[in-house]
Amino acid sequence: MTKCRDVMTGDPVCCVPGDTAARVAKLMKTENIGSVPICEDRHGKKLVGIITDRDLAVQVVAEGRDSHTKVQDLMTRQPCTCRAGDDLQKALNEMERHQVRRIPVVDDEGSLIGIISQADVATRCHEPGTTAELVEEISRPSLQAV
């Protein structure tokens, strides 16, 4: 069975809670990514949250907030995670359950070591059925939104 380490993008960029929405947006643009893990600090990389391009669109742009708004006021705290040695299916199940397109990979101390995105699954998994099911389940409207 495929392990998370086989599919993840290792050593992803991250920001810290005191960074601004503008910094995160610029990082997303230069790195061509849709989410940025938030770590306590840039050295230990202890994961404390995650912020997505949708968070920026909904919480900053749509609400007319300043681009200097701190990430700590926008991020999702305690995001679902997986470990490098976990079976990929476990990570996919978590992504489906929480309807997220990306899942951070952490070590035993909770430090960020990688991230798995839908694109990683599509390009590295080599199981078209798995990719299709993941996209379908993540994209399904939640009962809360209905």
PyMOL commands that set and color helices and strands:
alter all, ss='L'
color gray80, all
select helices_A, chain A and resi 4-7+21-31+53-61+71-73+88-98+118-124+128-139
alter helices_A, ss='H'
color red, helices_A
select strands_A, chain A and resi 9-10+35-39+47-52+76-77+82-83+102-106+112-117
alter strands_A, ss='S'
color yellow, strands_A
deselect
rebuild
show_as cartoon
